[in-house]
Amino acid sequence: MYIHMAQRLLALVFTLLIFQVFSSVTALSSNYYDHTCPQLESAVTDAVKKAMMNDKTVPAALLRMHFHDCFIRGCDASVLLKSKGKNKAEKDGPPNISLHAFYVIDNAKKAVEAMCPGVVSCADILALAARDAVALSGGRTWEVPKGRKDGRISRASDTRQLPAPTFNISQLQQNFAQRGLSIEDLVALSGGHTLGFSHCSSFQNRIHNFNATVDIDPALNPSFAASLRSVCPVHNKVKNAGATIDSSTFNFDNVYYKLLLQGKSLFSSDQALLTTPKTRALVTKFASSKHEFEKAFVQSMIKMSSITGGGQEIRLDCKVVR
């Protein structure tokens, strides 16, 4: 009896210790910088606004950058680190080669450092910039939980953990579940594709040599497939050729879901959302209501951006560890 009680007590103590460690790592707060850097958010917003005036692709770039950061060791700004010596960093991994607009984060960091030296992490600045990218493109804004630390590890090889545009629904669900994200999060966060552009290589598999019997994915709208094939021929020689992901590419809205139901999605991973009753029902729901999509998207973004990982420092320069 006493042995069992002791074992239970030890298990309880162990559980509490794990909870305390986990809580200390993941504790975030929307008012984290209220006293130490009260002008933080306006400085980041100004940097994003200024960049958008010169480049309409900035919002999509920042949103994708944040997503790719959070899916590898949590949201610790490891995607911002540059390669050094023999270590090839995340930003130079194959899925991240097309990431851009890093200068926006650098500019925001410079402005923040001038106001509050050594206080705000690059990871928090990236999370805020992603929120601003959505809000300034016509989407809903939200309170970003803050208090992340910057990580010191960045490896190009780890980018293999990112969900690929060729993934089926099982692969997508597993990939998201490994990060504590649900099927609802998967479908809602996929709506981020409403902003952006894709190179031919990411959807080539759907428009050429789809399988042994058909050349084009039968799920694709025929006229849409034809337009993609004209832009991306088999032996494409045009650098950076590709297509916008939806017809309102610079506006954050629910058009992505409407086009998906019409067979006008680019990626296999988009089409995969229609292959189970639950995910298809969510796609239909978001296609019929921008309000429902935005509500779900905000909830999922907060959840995803709260995967804090093992960050340990506040970088002074987002490109290099201290």
C-alpha positions as CSV (number, residue, x, y, z in Angstrom):
1,M,0.0,0.0,0.0
2,Y,2.7,2.4,1.0
3,I,4.8,1.5,-2.0
4,H,1.8,2.3,-4.3
5,M,1.2,5.6,-2.5
6,A,4.9,6.5,-2.9
7,Q,4.8,5.6,-6.6
8,R,1.7,7.8,-7.1
9,L,3.4,10.7,-5.2
10,L,6.5,10.4,-7.4
11,A,4.4,10.4,-10.5
12,L,2.5,13.4,-9.4
13,V,5.7,15.3,-8.6
14,F,7.1,14.3,-11.9
15,T,4.0,15.5,-13.7
16,L,4.1,18.8,-11.9
17,L,7.7,19.4,-12.8
18,I,7.0,18.7,-16.4
19,F,4.1,21.1,-16.3
20,Q,6.2,23.8,-14.7
21,V,9.0,23.4,-17.3
22,F,6.5,23.4,-20.2
23,S,4.6,26.4,-18.8
24,S,7.8,28.4,-18.3
25,V,8.7,27.8,-21.9
26,T,5.3,28.5,-23.4
27,A,4.0,31.3,-21.2
28,L,3.0,34.1,-23.5
29,S,1.0,37.2,-22.9
30,S,-0.6,39.9,-25.1
31,N,0.7,42.6,-22.7
32,Y,4.2,41.2,-22.3
33,Y,5.9,44.4,-23.5
34,D,3.4,47.0,-22.2
35,H,5.9,48.5,-19.8
36,T,9.2,47.5,-21.4
37,C,8.4,48.5,-25.0
38,P,5.0,50.1,-25.3
39,Q,5.5,51.4,-28.9
40,L,6.5,47.9,-30.2
41,E,3.4,47.1,-32.2
42,S,3.2,50.5,-34.0
43,A,6.9,50.2,-35.0
44,V,6.3,46.8,-36.5
45,T,3.1,47.9,-38.3
46,D,4.9,51.0,-39.7
47,A,7.7,48.7,-41.1
48,V,5.1,46.4,-42.8
49,K,3.1,49.3,-44.2
50,K,6.2,51.0,-45.7
51,A,7.3,47.7,-47.3
52,M,3.8,47.1,-48.7
53,M,3.8,50.5,-50.5
54,N,6.7,49.3,-52.6
55,D,5.9,45.6,-52.9
56,K,2.5,44.0,-52.9
57,T,3.9,40.6,-52.3
58,V,5.2,41.4,-48.8
59,P,2.0,40.3,-46.9
60,A,2.1,36.8,-48.4
61,A,5.9,36.6,-47.8
62,L,5.6,37.5,-44.1
63,L,2.7,35.1,-43.5
64,R,4.5,32.2,-45.1
65,M,7.8,33.1,-43.3
66,H,6.0,32.9,-39.9
67,F,4.3,29.6,-40.8
68,H,7.7,28.1,-41.9
69,D,9.3,29.4,-38.8
70,C,6.7,27.9,-36.4
71,F,6.7,24.5,-38.0
72,I,10.4,23.9,-37.2
73,R,11.2,23.8,-33.5
74,G,8.4,26.3,-32.8
75,C,8.2,30.1,-33.4
76,D,11.8,31.0,-32.5
77,A,12.9,33.0,-35.5
78,S,15.3,30.3,-36.6
79,V,14.1,30.9,-40.2
80,L,15.7,34.3,-40.1
81,L,19.2,33.1,-39.3
82,K,21.8,33.2,-42.1
83,S,24.0,30.2,-43.0
84,K,27.4,30.3,-41.4
85,G,30.5,28.3,-42.3
86,K,29.5,24.7,-43.0
87,N,26.1,25.1,-41.4
88,K,23.4,25.7,-44.0
89,A,20.5,27.5,-42.3
90,E,16.8,27.0,-42.7
91,K,16.3,29.9,-45.1
92,D,18.6,28.1,-47.6
93,G,16.7,24.8,-47.4
94,P,14.8,23.8,-50.6
95,P,11.3,24.8,-49.4
96,N,12.5,28.2,-48.2
97,I,14.6,29.3,-51.2
98,S,11.6,31.3,-52.4
99,L,11.1,33.1,-49.0
100,H,11.7,36.8,-49.3
101,A,11.0,40.1,-47.5
102,F,13.4,39.4,-44.7
103,Y,14.4,43.0,-44.9
104,V,11.0,43.9,-43.4
105,I,11.8,42.1,-40.2
106,D,15.3,43.6,-40.2
107,N,13.8,47.2,-40.6
108,A,11.3,46.5,-37.8
109,K,14.0,45.2,-35.5
110,K,16.2,48.2,-36.1
111,A,13.3,50.6,-35.2
112,V,12.4,48.5,-32.1
113,E,16.0,48.4,-31.0
114,A,16.3,52.2,-31.2
115,M,13.3,52.4,-28.8
116,C,13.9,49.4,-26.5
117,P,17.4,48.0,-26.8
118,G,17.7,44.2,-26.2
119,V,14.1,43.7,-25.1
120,V,12.1,42.4,-28.0
121,S,12.8,39.0,-29.7
122,C,12.9,38.6,-33.4
123,A,10.4,35.8,-33.0
124,D,7.8,38.2,-31.5
125,I,8.5,40.8,-34.3
126,L,7.9,38.1,-36.9
127,A,4.6,37.0,-35.3
128,L,3.4,40.7,-35.2
129,A,4.4,41.3,-38.8
130,A,2.5,38.2,-39.9
131,R,-0.6,39.5,-38.1
132,D,-0.2,43.0,-39.7
133,A,0.3,41.3,-43.1
134,V,-3.2,39.8,-42.8
135,A,-4.9,42.9,-41.2
136,L,-3.4,45.3,-43.8
137,S,-4.6,43.1,-46.6
138,G,-8.2,43.3,-45.5
139,G,-8.3,40.5,-43.0
140,R,-9.1,40.6,-39.3
141,T,-6.6,41.7,-36.7
142,W,-6.0,40.0,-33.4
143,E,-4.0,40.3,-30.1
144,V,-0.7,38.5,-30.6
145,P,0.5,36.7,-27.4
146,K,4.1,37.7,-26.9
147,G,7.2,36.7,-24.9
148,R,8.9,34.3,-27.3
149,K,12.7,33.8,-27.2
150,D,14.9,33.5,-30.3
151,G,16.5,30.1,-31.1
152,R,20.1,29.5,-31.7
153,I,19.7,26.4,-34.1
154,S,18.8,26.6,-37.8
155,R,19.5,23.7,-40.1
156,A,18.5,23.5,-43.8
157,S,18.0,19.8,-43.4
158,D,15.1,20.4,-40.9
159,T,13.0,22.0,-43.7
160,R,12.0,18.5,-44.7
161,Q,9.6,18.7,-41.8
162,L,7.5,21.3,-43.5
163,P,4.3,20.1,-45.2
164,A,4.8,19.7,-48.9
165,P,2.4,20.9,-51.6
166,T,2.1,17.3,-52.8
167,F,0.9,15.9,-49.4
168,N,-2.3,13.9,-49.2
169,I,-4.8,14.4,-46.3
170,S,-3.2,11.7,-44.1
171,Q,0.2,13.3,-44.4
172,L,-1.2,16.7,-43.7
173,Q,-3.1,15.6,-40.7
174,Q,0.0,13.8,-39.2
175,N,2.2,16.8,-39.9
176,F,-0.1,19.2,-38.2
177,A,-0.9,16.8,-35.3
178,Q,2.8,16.5,-34.5
179,R,2.6,20.2,-33.7
180,G,-0.5,20.0,-31.7
181,L,-2.7,21.4,-34.5
182,S,-6.1,19.9,-35.3
183,I,-8.0,19.2,-38.6
184,E,-9.8,22.5,-38.0
185,D,-6.5,24.3,-37.8
186,L,-5.3,22.5,-40.9
187,V,-8.2,23.7,-43.0
188,A,-8.3,27.2,-41.5
189,L,-4.5,27.9,-41.9
190,S,-4.6,26.6,-45.5
191,G,-6.8,29.7,-46.1
192,G,-3.6,31.7,-45.8
193,H,-3.0,30.6,-49.4
194,T,-5.5,33.4,-50.3
195,L,-2.4,35.6,-50.4
196,G,0.4,34.6,-52.6
197,F,2.0,33.1,-55.7
198,S,3.4,29.7,-56.5
199,H,6.1,28.6,-58.9
200,C,5.4,25.9,-61.4
201,S,7.4,23.3,-59.6
202,S,4.9,23.2,-56.7
203,F,1.9,22.2,-58.9
204,Q,3.6,20.6,-61.9
205,N,2.6,17.2,-60.7
206,R,-1.1,18.1,-61.3
207,I,-0.8,19.3,-64.9
208,H,1.8,17.0,-66.5
209,N,2.1,13.2,-66.1
210,F,-0.4,13.1,-63.2
211,N,-0.4,9.3,-63.3
212,A,0.0,6.3,-65.6
213,T,-3.4,6.8,-67.2
214,V,-4.1,10.6,-67.3
215,D,-1.8,13.6,-67.9
216,I,-3.9,16.1,-65.9
217,D,-5.4,15.7,-62.4
218,P,-9.1,14.9,-63.1
219,A,-10.1,17.1,-60.1
220,L,-8.8,20.2,-61.8
221,N,-11.3,22.4,-63.7
222,P,-10.4,21.7,-67.4
223,S,-10.1,25.4,-68.5
224,F,-8.1,26.2,-65.3
225,A,-5.8,23.3,-66.0
226,A,-5.3,24.6,-69.6
227,S,-4.4,28.0,-68.4
228,L,-1.8,26.5,-65.9
229,R,-0.3,24.4,-68.7
230,S,0.1,27.4,-70.9
231,V,2.1,29.2,-68.1
232,C,4.0,26.1,-67.1
233,P,4.8,23.9,-70.1
234,V,6.5,20.5,-69.6
235,H,10.0,22.0,-70.4
236,N,9.5,25.4,-68.8
237,K,12.5,27.7,-69.3
238,V,11.0,30.8,-67.8
239,K,12.6,31.6,-64.5
240,N,10.1,32.3,-61.7
241,A,7.1,31.2,-63.9
242,G,4.0,30.3,-62.0
243,A,0.5,31.4,-61.0
244,T,-1.3,33.3,-58.2
245,I,-2.9,31.0,-55.7
246,D,-6.3,32.7,-56.0
247,S,-7.8,35.5,-58.2
248,S,-7.8,38.1,-55.4
249,T,-4.2,37.4,-54.5
250,F,-3.5,40.7,-52.6
251,N,-6.7,40.6,-50.6
252,F,-7.2,38.4,-47.5
253,D,-10.6,36.8,-48.0
254,N,-12.3,33.4,-48.5
255,V,-12.0,33.2,-52.3
256,Y,-9.4,30.4,-51.9
257,Y,-12.1,28.1,-50.6
258,K,-14.6,29.1,-53.3
259,L,-12.1,28.3,-56.0
260,L,-11.1,25.0,-54.3
261,L,-14.8,23.9,-54.6
262,Q,-14.7,24.8,-58.3
263,G,-11.6,22.7,-59.0
264,K,-9.4,25.7,-59.3
265,S,-6.8,25.0,-56.6
266,L,-3.1,24.8,-57.3
267,F,-1.6,22.2,-54.9
268,S,-2.4,18.6,-54.3
269,S,-2.5,19.5,-50.6
270,D,-5.3,22.0,-51.4
271,Q,-7.3,19.4,-53.2
272,A,-6.7,17.0,-50.4
273,L,-8.9,19.1,-48.2
274,L,-11.9,17.8,-50.2
275,T,-11.1,14.2,-49.7
276,T,-12.7,13.6,-46.2
277,P,-16.2,14.5,-45.1
278,K,-15.0,16.6,-42.2
279,T,-12.4,18.7,-44.1
280,R,-14.8,19.1,-47.0
281,A,-17.5,20.4,-44.7
282,L,-15.1,23.0,-43.3
283,V,-14.0,24.1,-46.7
284,T,-17.7,24.5,-47.7
285,K,-18.4,26.4,-44.4
286,F,-15.5,28.8,-45.0
287,A,-16.4,29.3,-48.7
288,S,-19.9,30.4,-47.7
289,S,-18.8,32.7,-44.9
290,K,-15.8,35.0,-44.7
291,H,-16.7,35.7,-41.1
292,E,-16.5,32.1,-40.1
293,F,-13.2,31.7,-42.0
294,E,-11.6,34.7,-40.4
295,K,-12.8,33.7,-36.9
296,A,-11.3,30.2,-37.3
297,F,-8.1,31.5,-39.0
298,V,-7.4,33.9,-36.1
299,Q,-7.9,31.2,-33.5
300,S,-5.6,28.8,-35.4
301,M,-2.9,31.5,-36.0
302,I,-2.8,32.3,-32.2
303,K,-2.6,28.5,-31.5
304,M,0.2,28.0,-34.1
305,S,2.2,31.1,-33.1
306,S,2.1,29.9,-29.5
307,I,4.3,26.9,-30.3
308,T,7.3,28.6,-28.7
309,G,9.9,25.9,-28.9
310,G,13.3,26.2,-27.2
311,G,14.3,29.8,-27.8
312,Q,17.0,31.0,-25.4
313,E,17.9,34.6,-26.2
314,I,16.9,38.1,-27.5
315,R,18.9,38.6,-30.7
316,L,20.2,42.1,-31.5
317,D,20.5,41.2,-35.1
318,C,17.8,38.8,-36.4
319,K,20.3,37.2,-38.8
320,V,22.8,36.0,-36.3
321,V,22.9,34.5,-32.8
322,R,24.4,36.5,-30.0
